[in-house]
Amino acid sequence: MQQMIRLARVLHPRHGVLAFAFASGKALRALSPYLMVLALAGSIWLGIAGWAFFGVLALLQVLFYAAAAPKLLQPDRHWPRPIELIHYLVAGHWAALIGGTRYLLGMEAGRWQRVSDIDPFGRTTHISMKTRFAKRAFDIVGALIGLSIGLIFAVPVATAVRLTSPGPVIFRQLRIGRSLPDRTELFMMLKFRTMYVDAEARTGPVWATRNDPRITPVGRFLRKTRLDEIPQLFNVLNGDMSLVGPRPERPGITHRLEDAIPFFAERTYGVRPGITGLAQINQGYDENLDDVRTKVLFDHAYGLSIMDFWRWLRTDLHILWKTIAVMVGGRGR
């Protein structure tokens, strides 16, 4: 309703096809509940006035709307598909009628707010309890297995990092974690250091590039094999990260991306960032805004996949398998 009023000028015939598309789509959608009420009232009035045809139409409309009553009275029960569809149509238009009328009467401020997805027990509701529990258990078991194998490489990797460039072996960096209705989590991500110390002192946070001069020779090998990410398994055990999820971004870059890319912040809504993910196996590191735009699509696709238990399990297993192939083939960056 708000959109139709504010963009009423688009309905002018001089806009041609655009005016028709807006009128038949957005405007008609806002007006449909009122037209349905008008049709019913007009049919009843004409039927009372002696027009039998309109009396029949009024009766058919009343019977149609009455068919939604069973689902309205017992919403948890599964009804035949025609009743489910009629209820969906009637309930949707009734809600639009109430909302549109409230806006016209000045009872709505027109400000959008996210409806809280937290139930009284503090659980996010867009992902089922079954999936959340299984994903967390999967993370813990996977992290323990990964650490038991990774410890074999940890000592020689740490030694190589220490001997080839001055500075700490473990690199710690603040990253943005899971986004919730009332806050966004921050955590300190751990990695084996792959860059020279103070590599970004002059440039600030920037994207990695091909043949990045900030990366040490040992660091280049660690990135190709993903061995630099072994310490992140401790982040997984701590609950800051997941094995699979969106890439955790840095605060210094995120505020720019949120301004440039719609729905960037929502990519981690209710989902912990991951060591690997759908975007990582399909695209790798970001080099420009177009890369990030594509990655956001992958991240949202993953967010949708975890709403169903079996789809989540298939997706995570596929991503982990592809990640192992990247590590063995040395195709990381």
Secondary structure, DSSP 4 states (H G I P E B T S, - for coil): -HHHHHTGGGGSGGGTHHHHHHIIIIIHHHHHHHHHHHHHHHHHHHHHTT-HHHHHHHHHHHHHHHTTHHHHHSTTSPPPHHHHHHHHHHHHHHHHHHHHHHHHTT-------PPP-B-TTS-BSSS-HHHHHHHHHHHHHHHHHHHHHHHHHHHHHHHHHHHHSSS-SEEEEEEEEEEETTEEEEEEEEEE--B-TTTTTTT-S----TT-TTB-HHHHHHHHHTGGGTTHHHHHHTTS-EEESSPPPPHHHHHHHHHHSTTSGGGGBT---EEE-HHHHHH-S--SHHHHHHHHHHHHHHHHHTTSHHHHHHHHHHHHHHHHHHHHHT---
